[in-house]
Amino acid sequence: MSPEPNLSDPTPSDSSSTPTVNLEAMGRRARAASRRLATLGSAEKNRALLAIADALLERRESILEANATDIEAARQQGMSESLLDRLRLDAARLESLAEDVRQVAELEDPVGEELGSRLLPNGLRLSRRRIPLGVVAAIYEARPNVTVDIAALCLKTGNATLLRGGKETVHSNRALRAAIAAALEAQGLPAAAVQSLDDPDRRWVSELLRLDRWVDMLVPRGGAGLHRLCREQATIPVITGGIGICHLFLDEDADFDRAVDIVENAKVQRPSVCNALDTLLVHREALEHLAPIAQRLRSRGVELRADDEALGALRGAGIEAVAAGPEDFDQEWLSLILGIRVVSGLEEAIEHVQEHSTEHSDGILTTSLERARSFVDQVQSAAVYVNASTRFTDGGAFGLGAEVAVSTQKLHARGPMGLKELTTYKWIGWGDGHIRS
């Protein structure tokens, strides 16, 4: 598998090239745009979102041509098929993107929501009101749909955005942003509400990480190297997540017929995304039921990497598999590869998840309510499932419309970050000549 494009590679681009970006100016424009967006009512924001959806389809030809240019360049550079799939736009995916924007327009606007109020003994009335964060920056790789998702969610919540896609998506992102800018301007809104940093030179990533005067929150969506770079260098609050080493535990009391479909869906439905299954843990007493699952997966082209006990059972059933290496249970595969390990029971399964999971999406397949509850209580991932595919960890599937990212942190937001996670709040005090003694 080709490696994930890595924006944290310390090797500089051509350092002698003339700077083409003024990040300070971009930040100032974004801040000014955010103040304008914060004054908009829901109807105005929704009209802008619908205009963006229309613009994406009206500019279909230019967007798909730009994406085809990116795909061809990525293929020539040896990008894996799984990453090419993440990069690819076609007519159906573009239609889906436009529909996602329309769905965001239909969602309830959280801005202005009152989060309770109380009257203090001195007569001062306090309340909390939900407000936009301000300016949200995002760094992401090989996912042009993220450009539209983040722009739509931020617009709905009154936030301006600074977007930095990977060099492999530069033509796609320019075309998408051009459509968004045209729609905003047609609605009398500042195009600077959605800006993109298209220069591929990595120096701009380091500068963006220190743009705390203008940017209120940073969301990296990429590989572990990018997340580490952001945590170490950013002076802006960072929401990390989106790296999923996801598990399902096949319990001895599972519904084994349904388990075949669940495991197949979790692994195969879209293997290149962060909520796809990476490791199947099998209760030793359920090992005889592994063969039908493995046969289904092999028929879908999945390579099985199994520990010694699982490998013996699979080969004994005439199913092709290879021995798992020492690091295979710490991999986010993003491709048609699955690790399989046999465990003695629930506690060993939980121990494995706690040691190897990135706390993204993990689940148990069982008919035992007691063991299901124990798994849910002890596994502290952002999303924990009982008898369901891990593929549901997604803003759209959760009814959030779309998502900015899937956060695996424990502060501010966890799981798919939708509209409410793009807001903060302010205290409002209503007095009548109150002074503090």
N, C-alpha and C positions, 0 to 999 in steps of 0.2 A: 504494500500500500504506500502510495506517495505521501510524504509528510504534509501535515497541515501548513499552509502558508504562514510564515512566522514573522509578524511585524516587530518582534522583539530582537531579531537578529542584530547584533551590535555592529555588523559590517556596514559602513556607511554607503550610501549611493554616491554618485559623483559630487563630491563636496565642493568642486570648483564651479558648479553650475550656478547661474544667477538665480537668486531667490525669486520665486514666482508667487509667494503667498505672504500676505500681511495678516497674521493671526490676530494681532491686536485689533486691527480694523474690523476683522470678521467678528471678533468678540464684542466690540462696541455696537456693531450693527445688530447682532443677535440680542444684546441687552435691550437696545431701543425697541426692537421688534417684540420682545417679550412683554414689555410694558404696554404696547398697543394690544397684544393678544389678551392680556389680563383684563382688559376693559370690555371684551366682547361678550355678548350674551350667547346662550346656547344656539339660538336660531342662526346667528351670523356664522358661528363656527361650523354648524351643520351644512349651511349653504356652501361654505368653502370646501368642506370635505366632499360633498357631492360633485362640486366642480372639478376637484382633483380626480375623482373616479372617472368622470367623463373624459378628462384630458388624457388619462392613461390609455383609454381605448381609442380616442381620436388620433393619438400619436403612436398607435400600435406598430406601424411599419418601421418608424425610426427607432423605436425602443428595441424591437426584435432584431433589427439590423445591427444595432450597437452590441446587443448581447451575443449575436453570432460572431462578431469580431473578437469579443472577450473569450468565447468558447474556443475558437480556433487558436488563439494565442496560448491559452492554457493547455490545450491538447499538445501543441508543439513543444511546450515546456515540460511535458511528462506528467501533468496532473492526473491523479487517479480517477477512475470512472465515478467513484462515490462522491468525490469533490466536484467533478464536472456536473454531477446531478444537482448539487447544491447551487451551482453557479447558473444553471440553465434556466432560461425563460422561454416559454412557447406561448401560443395563442391562448391555450386553456389556462395556464398559470397566470397570464396577464389578466384574463377575465376574472380569475379567482382573486387576484390582488385588488382589482377594482371593486369586486363585491365585498371584500373585507373592509375596504374604506367606507362603503355604504353602510355596512353593519356597525362600524364605529360611530357613524353619524346617528344611528338609531339608538345607541346606548344612552343611558341616563348620564347627564353631565354632573360629575361630582363637585365641580368648582362652585363655591358659595354655600355648600351644605353646612348646616349648623350642627356641630358635634356636641350638643348639649349646652345648657346654660344653668346658672345658679345665682341666687341672690345671697350675697354675703350679709352677715349680721349688721354691718355698717350701712347697708342699703345700696352698695355698689353691685351692679349686675354684671356678671362675667359670662362670656360665651366663647366658644372656639369656632372658627369658620375655616372651611377648607379652601386653600388658595394654590395657585400654580407654584412649582418649584422655581421657575424662572427660565434658565437656559440649561438644556440637557445635551451633553456631548455623548457620542457613541462611536466606538471603534470596532469594526467588524470585518470579517473575511469571507469571501466567496459566497455571499448571500445577498444578491441585489434586492430580494423581497424585503429585507430588513430596512432598506431605505424608505420604502413606502409604509411599512408597519410603524416604524418609529415616528416618521413625520405625521402620520394620521393620529396616533395616540397623543403625541405632544400637542398638536394643534387642538384637539378636542379638550385638552386640559389647560390650554392657554400658555404652553411652553414653547419657546423657540428652540431650535435644534442646530447643532454643529455635527455633521456626519463625516466620518473618515472611514470609507470602505477600503478594502485591499486593492493592490495594484491590478489584480486579476479581474476586478469588476469595474474598472475606471470608466469604460465607455458606457456600460449599462447604467451606472449611477449618474453619469452626466445626463443621459437621455431621460432618466426618471425624474431627476431634479428639475430639468428644463420643463417637463410637463407640470410638475408641482408648482414651479415658480409662475408659469403662465396662468395657471388656475387661480393662484393667490392674487396676482396683479389684476386679473379680470374681476375679482371680488373686492378690489380696493384695499387689499391687505399687502403688507410689505413682503416682497420676495425673500428678504433676509430672515424671515421667520424659519426658513429651511435652507441652510447653507451646507455645502459639501467641500471638503478638503481633498482635492483630486490629485495634487502633486504627489507622486509615489515616493519621493524622498523621505526616508525614515526620520530625518531631523524634525519634521513637523509633528510627528507623534510625540516626541519628547517635549516639544514646545507646548503642544496641546495639553499635556499632562500637568503643566504648570500655569495654565490660564485661569487660575482661581479667581482673578478679579472679575471675570466675565461669566464663567461657567459654574453652575451650582451643583451638578452631579454628572459623573462619568460612568458610562456602562460599556465595558469591554465585552465583545462577543467573539471569541476566537479560542485559540489553543492555550495550553497551560503557560507557555512562555509569555504570551501577551498579558495574561492575568497577573503573572508574577511581576512583569515590568510595570504595570499600572499600580499594583500595590506598593512597590518599592519606590517609585518615582513621583507618583501623582501628589499634588498639593490640593487636589479636589477630592471630595468624598467619592469613593468608588463602590459601585455595586457589582460584585463578581458573581459568576455563576455560568450556567450553560454548558459546563463540562460534565458529562454524565457517564459514570461507570455504573450501569443499571443492572439490578438483579431481580430474578424471580426464584422463589423457593418452592419446589414441588414437594409438598408434604405427603406423608404416607396415606392420609385420608383425603387426598384431592379427588375431584371429579376428573378422572383421567381422560375421558373423551373430550370434555371441554378444554382441558389443559393443552391438548394438541393445537387447537385453534388459537388459544391465547398466546402460547409461546411463539407460534408461527407469526401471528400479527405483530407481536412485540419486536421480533427480530427482522421480519422480511418486509412489512408494509412500507417502510421507508428507512432503510438501514443507515442512511448517511446523516441522520439527525441525532441530537443529544439525548432524546428520550427513548432511543432504540435499545433493545436488550443486549447486554454484553456478556452476562454470566448466568447460567442456569445452575442452581444448587438443587441437588436431588437427594431426598431422604433415602437412606440405605434400604429401607423397607419398601420404597417405591421404585427401586432400580429396575425391576422387571417391566415397569411401564414406560421406561425411557425409550425403548426401541420405536414405538409408533411416532413419538415426537421427533426422534432423530431421523427416521425415514422421511417424514414430511419435510423436515428442514433440508435434508440432502436433496430431495426432489426439487427444491427451490434454489439449489446452488449454494447452500450454506456450508462452509468449512467448519468442522467440529474439532475443537482442541480440548481434549479430555484428560483428567487426572488418571492415575493408574487404574483405579477401580472402575471408573466409568469407561475407560478405554477398553478394558477387558470385556465388559458387558456388551459394548457396541460391536467389537470385532467378533465376539461370540455369536452375535445375531447377524453377522455378515454385513455390517454397516461400516462404511469407510470413515475413519477418524484418525487424527494424529495426536501424539502425546503433547500435552500442554507444557510450555516452558515455564521457568520460574517467574517470569514477569507477565504471563498471559492473563492473570486474574487482576491485573492493575491496568488494563487497557480499555480505552474507549475506542471501539473498533471502527465505527463509522463506515462499516462495510459488512459484507456477508460472511462474517466470522463469529463464532460463538464459543465461549469457554464453558465447560461443563465440569462440575466437581460434585462428588458424593460426600454427604455429611451424615453424621450419626443421628441428627435430630434437630429440633427447633433451636436449641441453644447454640449449637455449633453453626447453624445457618446464620443466626443473628450475629454471632461473633465474627463470621466471615464478612458479612455486610458492614459491620462497624469498622472493620480493619481496612476493607478495600473500597467501599463505596465513597463517592464524592458527595453523598447526601443529596442527590438529585431526585431519582425515582426508583423505588424498590417495592417489591410486592411478594405476597404469599398466595399460593394456590392450595386451598384446603376447604374441607367441609366442617372442620372443627371450629366452633365459635370461640372456644377457649384459647386455642393456639392462634387464631386470627387476632384476637384481642391482645394477646401477649406480644405478637409480632408488631402490631400497630403501636403498642405502648413503648416498646423498647427501641424500635428503629426510628431515628429522629431525622429522616430525610425530608426534603421540602414537600415531596408527595409520596404517600405510602398507600399501596393498593392491596385489596383483598379480592381475589378471583377476577382480576381485570388486567389488561395490557398496560404496560408502562407508557405506551404511545399517547395516552390521554393528557400527559403533562404539557399543556399548550394553552395559550390564551384563548384561542378560538374554541377548543374543545371544552374549556372550563366556563364558557359563556362570557368571557371578558372582551370578546370582539377580536382582539389581537394581543400581542405582547411586545414589550420592549426587550425583555430578556427573561430567562428563568433564573431567579436568584437562589443560590444555595447558602447565602449568608443568613445570620440570625438577627440582624439589625435592620430596621425600617421595613424591609419587604422580604418575603420568602415565596418561592414558587413562581409561577407565571406573573409577571409584573404588568398589570393592566392600568386602567385609568386612575384608580385611587392611589396606586403606588407612585404615580407621577405628581402627586400633590403633597403639600405640607399643610400646616394650619397656622393661623394667628389668633392670639387672644384679643378679645374686644371687651373693653370695660365701659359700661354706661353709668355715668355718675350725675350728681346734681350738686355741683360745687364741692365735691369730695376733696379733702386734703388728708394727708397721712400725718398723724401725730407722732 
